[in-house]
Amino acid sequence: MSTYFQSFDDALASKSFEERSPGQRRVFDAFRAGKHIILKAPTGWGKTFAVTSALKDGHAIYSLPLRVLVDSLANDVQEGAFPKKVAVQHGARKEHTFLDKGGSQHEPIDLIFTTLDQSLSAFLGIPIGVSYRQGNILPAVVDASHLIFDEFHLFEPQRSMSTALYAIKQSQQSCIILTATLSSTMLKFLEQELSDTPVGRANGVEVVIGERPFVNEKILQKGNGLDNAEEIKLGNKTIIIRNRIDWAKKTAQSLRAQDEDLEVYLLHSELLPKDRKKVEDLAKKVFGKNAGPDTKKHVLIATQVVEAGIDISCDVMHTDLCPPSSLIQRIGRSARYAGESSTVFWHDVEESDYAPYSYAKSDMNELKKLLSTNDGEMLGNSLENEIIEISKESDKAFIEFFKSRNPIEETLELRTLRDYEQYRDRIRDINSINVAIGTNPNLNYQYLSVAKSKFYGKRFDNIPTTFYRFNSESKMNEAVSAENDKRFVQIADMVLLNPEHIGYSPEIGLDESIDGGEEYFLDHTQKQAYDYSYVLEPYEAHLLLLHQEKSKVRWMIEQLAKTEPLGGTGSASTEESRELAEGLVDFVIWSHDIGKLSTEWQAAHNVLDTNGISPSEKPLTYYTDKLNLDLLNRPYPIAHSESGGTYARIEGAQLPSHAWISAWSVRDMLWEMLQGAEHLFYPVLWSIAEHHGYLRSFSGDLSTRRFEAYGLGFLDYLDQMSSRGPWAKYGWNSTYLTTSTNIEDAKRAHLWFDSHPLQKEHAVSLYYALSYILRRCDQLATAYVSTSELKKRPEPSQNPNSSIL
């Protein structure tokens, strides 16, 4: 099992660190006391160390606004003697898709570093890191985790910042907000909001202000622009930060052309991972703390990817005008280490070119006035504070905006809508898409993550492109548009750029001035195909395996028992709430695959119960010419068929949608069990109906699902199974089920599901918790029977009273 630091002194000793500030110990002690924490401290103070050292029990999700920050901080933590298992998840580094503790009971993952896109979209029930089919797995993970939001000042106020606060207000766990540059107005507001949460009311909020350990000389001067390379003043080590990728490329190419002996490094998000890492490693080596003297001049040109999280310094910096918080972060990459000095040149930007910071136009204009007034002045604590406090007015506007809403009510509504169009409004307007150069969509590629907005009459307007979407049935990427038809970018999974019209080089990235470059994107390390073969699995064996896998999601069941809808207190469970949580989990496991007992589903796999009930509209004689008649009296139904052989699915057979059948068959039974408690009934029912993903299509209806007549067979088998093992104590059996429908009943069932969706008045968190528990148990159990080791096992006994496992 994972361990944790017993004390802050243990954490210091493990890293061979000295305590930089008493504030670090305050963070440790406050978090161990179960408090929410707001930490404002300058760069280099040791925020990440203080926070990660404090983690004890529980699961934590550490969110940052940029991928480069995720990688940098995660690598720093992993390289140390950190006692917990760490994983990274974002579009280019997919180490742990579900953000949870993973599938190992003995070596759980306790800390996930990820981007705000991944964590906040998961919280809203619209996770971008997984398919629509898996959308309901992740929200409960966010609910049950300690949430750490770092570089909070870089979150967009009315988008990602609001949603992050929504997540904290929903959470039952202690959470942490980290920042270097939030105004006093915003800090006070955050303290008030976090105090008005279950954790805040129970344990309080700790606000820690970290002081800068030293003040170096940094002179601020207005520059004359960065378009003319000859006029750019250079130091021994110069960092140039541009607001846009195309500006950064242009500056790099100009400096390289002017002086071939000048070492110029270019860093931005349109470099392939291996090329980007190479530049980052060089930058840390040349501009880092341990860099030695050098007779050559070095220039690092980058976008905002270096604003935070990369430990580098310089003696001359150039930066485009940007929001106040970003400027402080950028300046923090100059004269960063004790005893250094630097000159920082800021360059004006036309209002029409304020993007990607258009939302901060007012603050940028105020910053321009302040910098012009203090031209040639040193950046001391007073001037730095003036720059930070510029955002007071915009902060007040955000606070009024936030207070005009009902975060809890709005969160519940958003999480029931599952509307992926909300991503732009609730997180940020740079929803990205995987991009590669190539012509064959079914080769293995490395991808660049590019904002979808760049395909709307902008960056790639004159470059032939084809959009593709992955077809889960054919396992192929299929075109969803003709070349250059940008209307389809929103539903596409990936884009291929034609190599005859755009190229790639490791020194520049995507480059419209050259052709070719497909070879850089081809990834020969990936396997072309995956082996999803299964062994024959009896129905009872599958349910017992799911029940066995409960141990790996125990952390979620324990969290579920603390929730108020089940009778918990929010921070603790009761004997009754634990019993109810356990019972509901066992119920969804026992009932989720009842639809597979449909005579049609079994017949489609050469299994038939001769006493079963046939749907009137589609008798089982449909399969008669394909069935192996020697096996019609097989003594048990199956949950998974062989991938090939006697019990493989009959070619051409269409399987009934067993998830909705399962839910419909137990609807009346569940209503009686819960004594008509609607707020519990609908979450439980929908978690069964959607145990293979959201039933509703993107258009919000159920039209893409097949609601057909069904008849359940193998009822004697079900009753025998239910009378033994973990189900025996409940008394569940087939007499409570709706065992058949005709075609008219099926139509009514379709209408019932369509008119009885999950509502915000229901226990929405219960739905997501049960969805997570059921689906993860199902995934882990299914993986168990698809392994090569299990294929070597003998066929399970045909005696229904023997041990299936």
Solvent accessible surface area in square Angstrom, and as a share of the most:
residue,aa,sasa,rsa
1,M,161,0.72
2,S,31,0.20
3,T,82,0.48
4,Y,56,0.21
5,F,21,0.09
6,Q,130,0.58
7,S,42,0.27
8,F,3,0.01
9,D,78,0.40
10,D,64,0.33
11,A,0,0.00
12,L,17,0.09
13,A,77,0.60
14,S,39,0.25
15,K,51,0.22
16,S,103,0.67
17,F,78,0.33
18,E,152,0.68
19,E,66,0.30
20,R,128,0.47
21,S,19,0.12
22,P,106,0.67
23,G,7,0.07
24,Q,3,0.01
25,R,78,0.29
26,R,105,0.38
27,V,0,0.00
28,F,9,0.04
29,D,77,0.40
30,A,6,0.05
31,F,12,0.05
32,R,64,0.23
33,A,60,0.47
34,G,21,0.20
35,K,57,0.24
36,H,0,0.00
37,I,0,0.00
38,I,0,0.00
39,L,0,0.00
40,K,29,0.12
41,A,1,0.01
42,P,15,0.09
43,T,28,0.16
44,G,39,0.38
45,W,4,0.01
46,G,16,0.15
47,K,20,0.09
48,T,24,0.14
49,F,20,0.08
50,A,0,0.00
51,V,0,0.00
52,T,6,0.04
53,S,2,0.01
54,A,0,0.00
55,L,6,0.03
56,K,78,0.33
57,D,96,0.50
58,G,36,0.35
59,H,1,0.01
60,A,1,0.01
61,I,0,0.00
62,Y,0,0.00
63,S,1,0.01
64,L,1,0.00
65,P,3,0.02
66,L,38,0.19
67,R,58,0.21
68,V,2,0.01
69,L,0,0.00
70,V,0,0.00
71,D,33,0.17
72,S,7,0.04
73,L,20,0.10
74,A,0,0.00
75,N,42,0.22
76,D,75,0.39
77,V,8,0.05
78,Q,75,0.33
79,E,143,0.64
80,G,26,0.25
81,A,61,0.48
82,F,29,0.12
83,P,42,0.26
84,K,17,0.07
85,K,83,0.35
86,V,19,0.11
87,A,6,0.05
88,V,0,0.00
89,Q,0,0.00
90,H,3,0.01
91,G,22,0.21
92,A,48,0.37
93,R,60,0.22
94,K,125,0.53
95,E,84,0.38
96,H,22,0.10
97,T,45,0.26
98,F,26,0.11
99,L,1,0.00
100,D,0,0.00
101,K,29,0.12
102,G,10,0.10
103,G,33,0.32
104,S,49,0.32
105,Q,78,0.35
106,H,136,0.61
107,E,99,0.44
108,P,11,0.07
109,I,19,0.10
110,D,7,0.03
111,L,0,0.00
112,I,0,0.00
113,F,0,0.00
114,T,0,0.00
115,T,7,0.04
116,L,2,0.01
117,D,16,0.08
118,Q,13,0.06
119,S,1,0.01
120,L,1,0.00
121,S,0,0.00
122,A,0,0.00
123,F,1,0.00
124,L,3,0.01
125,G,0,0.00
126,I,3,0.01
127,P,1,0.01
128,I,66,0.33
129,G,20,0.19
130,V,20,0.12
131,S,59,0.38
132,Y,44,0.17
133,R,133,0.48
134,Q,50,0.22
135,G,0,0.00
136,N,0,0.00
137,I,0,0.00
138,L,2,0.01
139,P,0,0.00
140,A,2,0.02
141,V,0,0.00
142,V,3,0.01
143,D,22,0.12
144,A,7,0.05
145,S,0,0.00
146,H,22,0.10
147,L,2,0.01
148,I,1,0.00
149,F,2,0.01
150,D,3,0.01
151,E,14,0.07
152,F,0,0.00
153,H,15,0.07
154,L,34,0.17
155,F,2,0.01
156,E,34,0.15
157,P,41,0.26
158,Q,96,0.43
159,R,69,0.25
160,S,2,0.01
161,M,5,0.02
162,S,6,0.04
163,T,3,0.02
164,A,0,0.00
165,L,0,0.00
166,Y,2,0.01
167,A,2,0.02
168,I,0,0.00
169,K,19,0.08
170,Q,27,0.12
171,S,1,0.01
172,Q,50,0.22
173,Q,29,0.13
174,S,8,0.05
175,C,0,0.00
176,I,0,0.00
177,I,0,0.00
178,L,0,0.00
179,T,0,0.00
180,A,10,0.08
181,T,4,0.02
182,L,11,0.06
183,S,0,0.00
184,S,59,0.38
185,T,30,0.17
186,M,1,0.01
187,L,19,0.10
188,K,132,0.56
189,F,5,0.02
190,L,0,0.00
191,E,70,0.31
192,Q,90,0.40
193,E,24,0.11
194,L,0,0.00
195,S,47,0.30
196,D,82,0.43
197,T,1,0.00
198,P,41,0.26
199,V,10,0.06
200,G,7,0.07
201,R,155,0.57
202,A,67,0.52
203,N,67,0.34
204,G,24,0.23
205,V,27,0.16
206,E,32,0.14
207,V,39,0.22
208,V,1,0.00
209,I,89,0.45
210,G,9,0.09
211,E,131,0.59
212,R,75,0.27
213,P,84,0.53
214,F,76,0.32
215,V,70,0.40
216,N,16,0.08
217,E,90,0.40
218,K,20,0.09
219,I,39,0.20
220,L,4,0.02
221,Q,65,0.29
222,K,99,0.42
223,G,10,0.10
224,N,142,0.73
225,G,31,0.29
226,L,8,0.04
227,D,108,0.56
228,N,71,0.36
229,A,12,0.09
230,E,136,0.61
231,E,106,0.48
232,I,13,0.06
233,K,128,0.54
234,L,49,0.24
235,G,10,0.10
236,N,95,0.49
237,K,40,0.17
238,T,0,0.00
239,I,0,0.00
240,I,0,0.00
241,I,0,0.00
242,R,21,0.08
243,N,3,0.02
244,R,78,0.29
245,I,26,0.13
246,D,69,0.36
247,W,42,0.15
248,A,0,0.00
249,K,19,0.08
250,K,118,0.50
251,T,3,0.02
252,A,0,0.00
253,Q,81,0.36
254,S,35,0.23
255,L,1,0.00
256,R,66,0.24
257,A,88,0.68
258,Q,96,0.43
259,D,58,0.30
260,E,164,0.74
261,D,112,0.58
262,L,18,0.09
263,E,57,0.26
264,V,16,0.09
265,Y,24,0.09
266,L,4,0.02
267,L,1,0.00
268,H,0,0.00
269,S,42,0.27
270,E,2,0.01
271,L,4,0.02
272,L,0,0.00
273,P,51,0.32
274,K,114,0.48
275,D,14,0.07
276,R,32,0.12
277,K,115,0.49
278,K,134,0.57
279,V,17,0.10
280,E,24,0.11
281,D,67,0.35
282,L,66,0.33
283,A,1,0.01
284,K,70,0.30
285,K,149,0.63
286,V,21,0.12
287,F,2,0.01
288,G,11,0.11
289,K,139,0.59
290,N,151,0.77
291,A,31,0.24
292,G,46,0.45
293,P,145,0.91
294,D,69,0.36
295,T,144,0.84
296,K,91,0.38
297,K,94,0.40
298,H,10,0.04
299,V,0,0.00
300,L,0,0.00
301,I,0,0.00
302,A,0,0.00
303,T,6,0.03
304,Q,40,0.18
305,V,10,0.05
306,V,0,0.00
307,E,3,0.01
308,A,0,0.00
309,G,22,0.21
310,I,2,0.01
311,D,70,0.36
312,I,0,0.00
313,S,5,0.03
314,C,8,0.05
315,D,47,0.24
316,V,19,0.11
317,M,0,0.00
318,H,4,0.02
319,T,0,0.00
320,D,2,0.01
321,L,1,0.01
322,C,0,0.00
323,P,9,0.06
324,P,5,0.03
325,S,22,0.14
326,S,3,0.02
327,L,2,0.01
328,I,13,0.07
329,Q,1,0.00
330,R,0,0.00
331,I,2,0.01
332,G,7,0.07
333,R,2,0.01
334,S,0,0.00
335,A,2,0.01
336,R,39,0.14
337,Y,29,0.11
338,A,74,0.57
339,G,80,0.77
340,E,64,0.29
341,S,61,0.39
342,S,8,0.05
343,T,36,0.21
344,V,0,0.00
345,F,17,0.07
346,W,3,0.01
347,H,7,0.03
348,D,65,0.34
349,V,12,0.07
350,E,127,0.57
351,E,82,0.37
352,S,104,0.67
353,D,48,0.25
354,Y,2,0.01
355,A,48,0.37
356,P,64,0.40
357,Y,16,0.06
358,S,64,0.41
359,Y,115,0.44
360,A,9,0.07
361,K,87,0.37
362,S,79,0.51
363,D,16,0.08
364,M,0,0.00
365,N,38,0.20
366,E,81,0.36
367,L,0,0.00
368,K,51,0.22
369,K,127,0.54
370,L,29,0.14
371,L,3,0.01
372,S,56,0.36
373,T,114,0.67
374,N,32,0.16
375,D,76,0.40
376,G,38,0.36
377,E,90,0.40
378,M,81,0.36
379,L,14,0.07
380,G,21,0.20
381,N,98,0.50
382,S,86,0.55
383,L,14,0.07
384,E,24,0.11
385,N,76,0.39
386,E,86,0.38
387,I,0,0.00
388,I,11,0.05
389,E,34,0.15
390,I,29,0.15
391,S,21,0.14
392,K,75,0.32
393,E,119,0.53
394,S,48,0.31
395,D,13,0.07
396,K,98,0.41
397,A,59,0.46
398,F,4,0.02
399,I,16,0.08
400,E,116,0.52
401,F,47,0.20
402,F,3,0.01
403,K,116,0.49
404,S,90,0.58
405,R,77,0.28
406,N,87,0.44
407,P,18,0.11
408,I,69,0.35
409,E,72,0.32
410,E,29,0.13
411,T,0,0.00
412,L,36,0.18
413,E,73,0.33
414,L,12,0.06
415,R,0,0.00
416,T,21,0.12
417,L,98,0.49
418,R,22,0.08
419,D,49,0.25
420,Y,48,0.18
421,E,109,0.49
422,Q,41,0.18
423,Y,7,0.02
424,R,85,0.31
425,D,83,0.43
426,R,41,0.15
427,I,0,0.00
428,R,33,0.12
429,D,57,0.30
430,I,84,0.43
431,N,34,0.17
432,S,45,0.29
433,I,7,0.04
434,N,40,0.20
435,V,0,0.00
436,A,0,0.00
437,I,0,0.00
438,G,3,0.03
439,T,90,0.52
440,N,66,0.34
441,P,21,0.13
442,N,49,0.25
443,L,65,0.32
444,N,32,0.16
445,Y,5,0.02
446,Q,43,0.19
447,Y,61,0.23
448,L,4,0.02
449,S,23,0.15
450,V,4,0.02
451,A,18,0.14
452,K,18,0.08
453,S,43,0.28
454,K,57,0.24
455,F,0,0.00
456,Y,93,0.35
457,G,55,0.53
458,K,136,0.58
459,R,61,0.22
460,F,0,0.00
461,D,68,0.35
462,N,136,0.70
463,I,9,0.05
464,P,22,0.14
465,T,1,0.00
466,T,22,0.13
467,F,0,0.00
468,Y,20,0.08
469,R,80,0.29
470,F,98,0.41
471,N,49,0.25
472,S,64,0.42
473,E,155,0.70
474,S,53,0.34
475,K,120,0.51
476,M,90,0.40
477,N,30,0.15
478,E,75,0.33
479,A,61,0.47
480,V,35,0.20
481,S,16,0.11
482,A,74,0.57
483,E,97,0.43
484,N,67,0.34
485,D,33,0.17
486,K,26,0.11
487,R,184,0.67
488,F,61,0.26
489,V,0,0.00
490,Q,59,0.26
491,I,85,0.43
492,A,8,0.06
493,D,60,0.31
494,M,7,0.03
495,V,0,0.00
496,L,4,0.02
497,L,0,0.00
498,N,32,0.16
499,P,22,0.14
500,E,128,0.58
501,H,82,0.37
502,I,0,0.00
503,G,0,0.00
504,Y,5,0.02
505,S,21,0.13
506,P,39,0.25
507,E,101,0.45
508,I,15,0.08
509,G,0,0.00
510,L,0,0.00
511,D,17,0.09
512,E,82,0.37
513,S,94,0.61
514,I,68,0.35
515,D,98,0.51
516,G,26,0.25
517,G,7,0.06
518,E,42,0.19
519,E,116,0.52
520,Y,66,0.25
521,F,0,0.00
522,L,47,0.24
523,D,23,0.12
524,H,161,0.72
525,T,124,0.72
526,Q,79,0.35
527,K,153,0.65
528,Q,130,0.58
529,A,75,0.58
530,Y,145,0.55
531,D,108,0.56
532,Y,141,0.54
533,S,24,0.15
534,Y,71,0.27
535,V,30,0.17
536,L,16,0.08
537,E,5,0.02
538,P,1,0.01
539,Y,1,0.00
540,E,7,0.03
541,A,5,0.04
542,H,1,0.01
543,L,0,0.00
544,L,35,0.17
545,L,3,0.02
546,L,0,0.00
547,H,48,0.22
548,Q,94,0.42
549,E,8,0.04
550,K,9,0.04
551,S,44,0.28
552,K,58,0.25
553,V,2,0.01
554,R,83,0.30
555,W,38,0.13
556,M,3,0.01
557,I,4,0.02
558,E,96,0.43
559,Q,18,0.08
560,L,3,0.02
561,A,3,0.02
562,K,62,0.26
563,T,20,0.12
564,E,121,0.54
565,P,49,0.31
566,L,7,0.04
567,G,46,0.44
568,G,9,0.08
569,T,87,0.51
570,G,3,0.03
571,S,80,0.52
572,A,48,0.37
573,S,30,0.20
574,T,44,0.25
575,E,125,0.56
576,E,122,0.55
577,S,0,0.00
578,R,123,0.45
579,E,126,0.57
580,L,60,0.30
581,A,0,0.00
582,E,44,0.20
583,G,16,0.15
584,L,4,0.02
585,V,0,0.00
586,D,2,0.01
587,F,0,0.00
588,V,0,0.00
589,I,0,0.00
590,W,0,0.00
591,S,0,0.00
592,H,0,0.00
593,D,2,0.01
594,I,0,0.00
595,G,0,0.00
596,K,14,0.06
597,L,0,0.00
598,S,0,0.00
599,T,1,0.00
600,E,6,0.03
601,W,13,0.04
602,Q,0,0.00
603,A,0,0.00
604,A,0,0.00
605,H,5,0.02
606,N,16,0.08
607,V,0,0.00
608,L,21,0.10
609,D,29,0.15
610,T,86,0.50
611,N,136,0.70
612,G,24,0.23
613,I,74,0.38
614,S,50,0.32
615,P,5,0.03
616,S,81,0.53
617,E,106,0.48
618,K,59,0.25
619,P,69,0.44
620,L,25,0.12
621,T,99,0.58
622,Y,106,0.40
623,Y,3,0.01
624,T,62,0.36
625,D,119,0.62
626,K,100,0.43
627,L,18,0.09
628,N,61,0.32
629,L,105,0.52
630,D,134,0.69
631,L,43,0.21
632,L,35,0.17
633,N,115,0.59
634,R,23,0.09
635,P,61,0.38
636,Y,3,0.01
637,P,0,0.00
638,I,0,0.00
639,A,0,0.00
640,H,27,0.12
641,S,17,0.11
642,E,48,0.22
643,S,68,0.44
644,G,50,0.49
645,G,59,0.57
646,T,59,0.34
647,Y,14,0.05
648,A,21,0.16
649,R,137,0.50
650,I,15,0.08
651,E,161,0.72
652,G,66,0.63
653,A,11,0.09
654,Q,112,0.50
655,L,28,0.14
656,P,8,0.05
657,S,18,0.11
658,H,24,0.11
659,A,2,0.02
660,W,1,0.00
661,I,1,0.01
662,S,0,0.00
663,A,0,0.00
664,W,26,0.09
665,S,0,0.00
666,V,0,0.00
667,R,54,0.20
668,D,80,0.41
669,M,7,0.03
670,L,0,0.00
671,W,102,0.36
672,E,124,0.56
673,M,75,0.34
674,L,19,0.09
675,Q,168,0.75
676,G,24,0.23
677,A,28,0.22
678,E,89,0.40
679,H,75,0.34
680,L,15,0.08
681,F,3,0.01
682,Y,19,0.07
683,P,0,0.00
684,V,0,0.00
685,L,0,0.00
686,W,3,0.01
687,S,0,0.00
688,I,0,0.00
689,A,1,0.01
690,E,0,0.00
691,H,3,0.01
692,H,54,0.24
693,G,5,0.05
694,Y,12,0.04
695,L,3,0.01
696,R,35,0.13
697,S,20,0.13
698,F,126,0.52
699,S,92,0.59
700,G,42,0.40
701,D,51,0.26
702,L,0,0.00
703,S,81,0.52
704,T,95,0.55
705,R,72,0.26
706,R,91,0.33
707,F,22,0.09
708,E,51,0.23
709,A,7,0.05
710,Y,1,0.00
711,G,0,0.00
712,L,1,0.00
713,G,2,0.02
714,F,13,0.05
715,L,43,0.21
716,D,108,0.56
717,Y,16,0.06
718,L,0,0.00
719,D,46,0.24
720,Q,82,0.36
721,M,0,0.00
722,S,3,0.02
723,S,78,0.51
724,R,58,0.21
725,G,55,0.53
726,P,32,0.20
727,W,1,0.00
728,A,51,0.39
729,K,151,0.64
730,Y,63,0.24
731,G,43,0.41
732,W,18,0.06
733,N,41,0.21
734,S,12,0.08
735,T,116,0.68
736,Y,102,0.39
737,L,17,0.09
738,T,41,0.24
739,T,33,0.19
740,S,47,0.30
741,T,10,0.06
742,N,67,0.34
743,I,58,0.29
744,E,84,0.38
745,D,43,0.22
746,A,0,0.00
747,K,111,0.47
748,R,134,0.49
749,A,0,0.00
750,H,47,0.21
751,L,118,0.58
752,W,38,0.13
753,F,0,0.00
754,D,56,0.29
755,S,75,0.49
756,H,61,0.27
757,P,39,0.24
758,L,10,0.05
759,Q,81,0.36
760,K,59,0.25
761,E,121,0.54
762,H,21,0.10
763,A,8,0.07
764,V,1,0.01
765,S,29,0.19
766,L,2,0.01
767,Y,0,0.00
768,Y,0,0.00
769,A,7,0.06
770,L,0,0.00
771,S,0,0.00
772,Y,2,0.01
773,I,0,0.00
774,L,0,0.00
775,R,13,0.05
776,R,19,0.07
777,C,0,0.00
778,D,15,0.08
779,Q,50,0.22
780,L,31,0.15
781,A,0,0.00
782,T,23,0.14
783,A,53,0.41
784,Y,72,0.27
785,V,4,0.02
786,S,29,0.19
787,T,55,0.32
788,S,66,0.43
789,E,111,0.50
790,L,19,0.10
791,K,83,0.35
792,K,167,0.71
793,R,126,0.46
794,P,119,0.75
795,E,101,0.45
796,P,35,0.22
797,S,50,0.32
798,Q,94,0.42
799,N,77,0.40
800,P,42,0.27
801,N,113,0.58
802,S,34,0.22
803,S,95,0.61
804,I,18,0.09
805,L,106,0.53
